[in-house]
Amino acid sequence: MPEGPELHLASHFVNEACRGLVFGGCVEKSPISRNPEVPFESSAYHISALARGKELRLTLSPLPGAQPLREPLALVFRFGMSGSFQLAPSDALPPHAHLRFYTAPPSPRLALCFVDIRRFGHWELGGKWQPGRGPCVLLEYEQFRENVLRNLVDKAFDRPICEALLDQRFFNGIGNYLRAEILYRLKIPPFEKARTVLEALQQRRPSPELTLSQKIRAKLQNPDLLELCHSVPKEVVQLGGKGYGQESGEEDFAAFRAWLQCYGMAGMSSLRDRHGRTIWFQGDPGPLAPKGFCRPQRIKADTSSLETEGTSAS
């Protein structure tokens, strides 16, 4: 499932691919999609994108003089298990292109397509971010950190840290592969109580005697869990490409596989959390591990797991 970095890479792709393009006409929805129709028509408009956590906002902005006269329209997308954007010739649309925005004549016409093989993705009109989602781990780090530490009394933090990390009220943008990589780097057992892990961070303050450069160096050399929730997704964004799925291209996928240290890797153990999602880890699973387990499952590296494993609520 696309996580925060993939949504940000998708927004970068849309902005780069659509730069200089003029779209026109109606927005076309696949008849098999259960998502809402998009009642937008303009003779000339631009498309731009912005990502926040696990959501992406697409804005359709009519150009001066375009007909009929109308205000810009925004849609917010959640990608589900397999959503992505592609730009393709209008006469060679990709399979499963459930929403299509066509460039204005003359030909050759192109179509920006929201492609979703499994049809779990969703779009909503109006442009408002989904209520209840916390600040973005990538773009709103200070607000994200404050939101977590201010709300440690919430019942979400009674749960194992691996489950709390998927709660989008607090960790907007974190999903299955990111939680595994973050916990692995810090050697935190995935089934340690979340509050136990995070309460210590409330008291963490850099020494006032350190210079700014020393503070930055200390943070880079010894990051805490919340800092890694920001920096690890940034590493994925810096890999470039369109995301981690094999459908994004062999080069992108190979770079992502080379970056992984824990998720789906040979020699790692795996268990399912109480929601049925698999968490990969090394060593002791922690005191809140599922009851009745004998030995954590040892797995071999399997690229297909990246395609079939649900990473979190979208």
C-alpha positions as CSV (number, residue, x, y, z in Angstrom):
1,M,0.0,0.0,0.0
2,P,1.3,3.5,-0.8
3,E,2.6,5.2,2.3
4,G,3.5,8.9,3.0
5,P,6.6,8.9,0.8
6,E,4.7,7.4,-2.2
7,L,2.0,10.0,-1.9
8,H,4.7,12.7,-1.9
9,L,6.4,11.1,-4.9
10,A,3.0,11.0,-6.6
11,S,2.5,14.7,-6.0
12,H,5.9,15.5,-7.4
13,F,5.1,13.3,-10.5
14,V,1.8,15.1,-11.1
15,N,3.4,18.6,-10.8
16,E,6.3,17.7,-13.1
17,A,4.2,15.8,-15.7
18,C,1.5,18.4,-15.9
19,R,3.7,21.5,-15.8
20,G,2.9,23.5,-19.0
21,L,0.0,21.2,-20.0
22,V,-3.4,22.7,-20.6
23,F,-6.3,20.4,-19.8
24,G,-9.8,20.8,-21.2
25,G,-13.3,19.3,-21.3
26,C,-15.0,17.1,-18.7
27,V,-13.5,14.9,-16.2
28,E,-14.2,11.2,-17.1
29,K,-14.9,8.5,-14.5
30,S,-14.8,4.8,-15.1
31,P,-18.4,3.3,-15.0
32,I,-17.2,0.6,-12.7
33,S,-15.8,2.9,-10.0
34,R,-18.0,3.5,-7.0
35,N,-16.3,6.8,-6.3
36,P,-18.3,10.0,-6.9
37,E,-18.6,11.7,-10.3
38,V,-16.5,14.9,-10.7
39,P,-18.8,17.6,-12.0
40,F,-16.1,19.8,-13.5
41,E,-15.9,21.2,-17.1
42,S,-13.6,23.9,-18.4
43,S,-12.2,24.7,-21.8
44,A,-8.7,25.3,-20.3
45,Y,-7.4,24.5,-16.8
46,H,-4.2,23.5,-15.1
47,I,-3.7,20.6,-12.6
48,S,-1.5,20.8,-9.5
49,A,-1.0,18.4,-6.6
50,L,-0.1,18.6,-2.9
51,A,0.5,15.6,-0.5
52,R,-0.1,15.5,3.2
53,G,0.5,12.2,5.0
54,K,-1.4,9.5,3.3
55,E,-3.6,11.9,1.2
56,L,-3.1,13.8,-2.0
57,R,-5.0,16.9,-3.1
58,L,-5.5,17.5,-6.8
59,T,-6.5,21.1,-7.7
60,L,-8.1,21.9,-11.1
61,S,-7.6,25.6,-11.8
62,P,-9.4,27.3,-14.8
63,L,-7.3,29.7,-16.8
64,P,-8.3,33.3,-17.4
65,G,-11.0,33.4,-20.1
66,A,-11.8,29.7,-19.9
67,Q,-15.5,28.7,-20.4
68,P,-17.7,28.2,-18.6
69,L,-16.7,30.5,-15.8
70,R,-16.2,28.6,-12.6
71,E,-14.1,28.4,-9.5
72,P,-11.2,25.9,-9.0
73,L,-12.1,22.5,-7.9
74,A,-10.1,20.4,-5.5
75,L,-10.2,16.6,-4.9
76,V,-8.6,14.6,-2.1
77,F,-7.3,11.2,-3.0
78,R,-6.5,8.3,-0.7
79,F,-4.6,5.6,-2.7
80,G,-5.9,2.4,-0.9
81,M,-3.8,-0.6,-1.8
82,S,-2.7,0.2,-5.3
83,G,-3.6,3.8,-6.4
84,S,-1.2,5.8,-8.5
85,F,-1.2,8.6,-11.2
86,Q,-0.1,8.0,-14.8
87,L,0.1,10.3,-17.8
88,A,-0.7,8.4,-21.0
89,P,-1.9,9.0,-24.6
90,S,-5.6,9.4,-24.6
91,D,-6.0,6.6,-27.2
92,A,-3.9,4.2,-25.1
93,L,-5.2,4.5,-21.5
94,P,-3.7,2.2,-18.9
95,P,-5.9,-0.6,-17.5
96,H,-7.9,0.4,-14.4
97,A,-7.8,4.1,-15.1
98,H,-10.8,5.0,-13.0
99,L,-10.5,8.8,-13.3
100,R,-9.2,10.7,-16.3
101,F,-8.3,14.3,-17.0
102,Y,-7.7,15.0,-20.7
103,T,-5.5,17.7,-22.2
104,A,-7.2,20.3,-24.5
105,P,-7.0,20.0,-28.3
106,P,-5.1,20.0,-30.6
107,S,-3.8,16.4,-30.6
108,P,-2.0,14.4,-29.6
109,R,-4.1,14.5,-26.5
110,L,-2.9,13.1,-23.2
111,A,-4.8,11.9,-20.1
112,L,-3.7,12.1,-16.5
113,C,-5.2,9.0,-15.0
114,F,-5.8,7.8,-11.5
115,V,-5.0,4.1,-11.8
116,D,-6.2,1.7,-9.1
117,I,-6.0,-2.1,-9.8
118,R,-7.7,-3.2,-6.6
119,R,-10.2,-0.3,-6.5
120,F,-9.7,0.4,-2.8
121,G,-8.6,4.0,-3.5
122,H,-11.0,6.8,-3.0
123,W,-11.5,10.5,-3.9
124,E,-13.7,13.1,-2.4
125,L,-14.8,16.5,-3.7
126,G,-14.0,19.7,-1.9
127,G,-10.3,19.5,-1.1
128,K,-10.5,19.1,2.7
129,W,-8.1,16.7,4.4
130,Q,-9.8,13.9,6.2
131,P,-10.8,15.0,9.7
132,G,-8.9,13.3,12.5
133,R,-5.7,12.8,10.7
134,G,-2.7,14.1,12.5
135,P,0.1,16.4,11.1
136,C,2.1,15.0,8.3
137,V,5.3,13.3,9.4
138,L,7.2,14.6,6.4
139,L,6.0,18.2,6.1
140,E,4.8,19.1,9.6
141,Y,7.4,17.5,11.8
142,E,7.2,19.9,14.8
143,Q,3.4,19.8,14.9
144,F,3.6,16.0,14.5
145,R,6.0,15.6,17.4
146,E,3.9,17.9,19.6
147,N,0.7,16.1,18.8
148,V,2.1,12.7,19.8
149,L,3.8,13.8,23.0
150,R,0.8,15.9,24.1
151,N,-1.6,13.0,23.7
152,L,0.2,10.1,25.4
153,V,-2.7,9.5,27.7
154,D,-4.8,8.4,24.7
155,K,-5.7,4.7,24.7
156,A,-3.8,4.3,21.4
157,F,-0.6,4.3,23.4
158,D,-1.7,1.4,25.6
159,R,-1.1,-0.8,22.5
160,P,2.1,-2.1,21.2
161,I,4.3,0.5,19.5
162,C,4.0,-1.4,16.2
163,E,0.2,-0.9,16.2
164,A,0.3,2.7,17.5
165,L,2.6,3.6,14.6
166,L,-0.2,2.8,12.2
167,D,-2.7,5.2,13.9
168,Q,-3.1,8.0,11.4
169,R,-4.4,10.3,14.1
170,F,-0.8,10.5,15.4
171,F,1.4,9.1,12.7
172,N,0.0,10.4,9.4
173,G,2.0,8.9,6.6
174,I,3.5,5.9,8.5
175,G,2.6,2.4,7.2
176,N,3.8,-1.2,7.4
177,Y,7.2,-1.0,5.8
178,L,8.1,2.3,7.5
179,R,7.2,1.0,11.0
180,A,9.4,-2.0,10.5
181,E,12.3,0.0,9.3
182,I,12.0,2.6,12.1
183,L,11.7,0.1,14.9
184,Y,14.5,-2.0,13.5
185,R,17.0,0.9,13.4
186,L,16.3,1.7,17.0
187,K,16.2,-1.9,18.1
188,I,12.8,-1.4,19.7
189,P,10.8,-4.6,20.2
190,P,7.6,-4.1,18.1
191,F,5.3,-5.3,20.9
192,E,6.7,-3.0,23.5
193,K,4.0,-0.8,25.0
194,A,3.9,2.4,23.0
195,R,3.6,4.7,26.0
196,T,6.7,3.1,27.5
197,V,8.7,3.9,24.4
198,L,7.4,7.5,24.0
199,E,7.2,8.8,27.5
200,A,11.0,9.0,27.7
201,L,11.0,11.5,24.8
202,Q,9.0,14.0,26.8
203,Q,12.0,14.6,29.0
204,R,14.5,14.7,26.1
205,R,16.0,18.1,25.9
206,P,19.4,19.0,24.3
207,S,21.9,20.6,26.6
208,P,21.7,24.5,26.5
209,E,25.5,24.5,26.4
210,L,25.7,22.9,23.0
211,T,26.0,25.0,19.9
212,L,23.5,24.7,17.1
213,S,25.8,22.6,15.0
214,Q,26.5,20.3,18.0
215,K,22.7,19.9,18.6
216,I,22.2,19.0,14.9
217,R,25.1,16.6,14.9
218,A,23.8,14.9,18.1
219,K,20.3,14.6,16.6
220,L,21.7,13.0,13.4
221,Q,23.9,10.6,15.4
222,N,21.3,9.6,17.9
223,P,17.8,10.2,16.6
224,D,14.8,9.1,18.6
225,L,11.7,7.4,17.3
226,L,9.8,10.5,16.4
227,E,12.8,11.9,14.5
228,L,13.1,8.7,12.5
229,C,9.3,9.0,11.7
230,H,10.4,12.1,9.8
231,S,13.8,11.2,8.5
232,V,13.2,7.7,7.3
233,P,10.3,8.7,5.0
234,K,12.5,11.5,3.7
235,E,15.1,8.9,2.7
236,V,12.5,7.1,0.5
237,V,11.4,10.4,-1.1
238,Q,15.1,11.1,-1.9
239,L,15.3,7.7,-3.7
240,G,13.1,9.4,-6.3
241,G,11.0,7.6,-8.9
242,K,7.3,7.0,-8.5
243,G,7.2,4.7,-5.5
244,Y,8.1,1.2,-4.3
245,G,5.7,-1.1,-6.2
246,Q,7.1,-3.2,-9.0
247,E,4.7,-1.6,-11.4
248,S,6.6,1.7,-10.8
249,G,9.5,0.3,-12.9
250,E,12.4,-2.1,-12.3
251,E,14.9,0.7,-11.5
252,D,12.7,2.3,-8.9
253,F,11.8,-1.0,-7.3
254,A,15.5,-2.1,-7.2
255,A,16.5,1.1,-5.5
256,F,13.8,0.6,-2.9
257,R,14.8,-3.0,-2.3
258,A,18.4,-2.0,-1.8
259,W,17.3,0.6,0.7
260,L,15.3,-1.8,2.9
261,Q,17.0,-3.2,6.0
262,C,14.2,-5.1,7.7
263,Y,10.8,-5.2,5.9
264,G,10.5,-8.5,4.0
265,M,14.2,-9.2,4.4
266,A,15.9,-12.6,4.8
267,G,16.7,-13.5,8.4
268,M,14.0,-11.3,9.9
269,S,11.2,-12.6,12.0
270,S,7.5,-11.8,11.5
271,L,4.3,-11.8,13.5
272,R,0.8,-10.5,12.9
273,D,-0.5,-7.8,15.1
274,R,-4.1,-7.8,16.4
275,H,-5.3,-6.3,13.1
276,G,-3.8,-9.1,11.1
277,R,-1.0,-6.9,9.6
278,T,2.5,-8.5,9.5
279,I,5.3,-6.8,11.3
280,W,8.9,-7.7,10.5
281,F,11.6,-7.4,13.2
282,Q,14.7,-8.9,14.7
283,G,15.2,-10.3,18.2
284,D,12.7,-10.2,21.1
285,P,9.2,-9.2,19.9
286,G,8.4,-7.6,23.3
287,P,6.0,-8.1,26.2
288,L,2.7,-7.5,24.3
289,A,3.4,-10.0,21.6
290,P,0.4,-12.1,20.6
291,K,-0.4,-14.8,23.1
292,G,0.3,-18.4,22.3
293,F,3.1,-17.9,19.8
294,C,6.0,-20.2,20.1
295,R,8.7,-18.9,17.8
296,P,8.4,-15.9,15.5
297,Q,8.3,-17.0,11.9
298,R,11.6,-16.8,10.1
299,I,11.2,-15.6,6.6
300,K,13.1,-15.6,3.3
301,A,13.4,-12.4,1.3
302,D,10.2,-12.2,-0.9
303,T,9.6,-9.4,-3.3
304,S,6.0,-10.4,-3.7
305,S,5.3,-9.4,0.0
306,L,5.7,-5.8,-1.0
307,E,2.8,-6.1,-3.4
308,T,0.3,-8.1,-1.3
309,E,0.8,-7.0,2.3
310,G,-1.6,-4.3,3.5
311,T,0.4,-1.6,5.2
312,S,-2.2,0.2,7.2
313,A,-5.5,2.0,7.1
314,S,-5.4,4.3,4.2
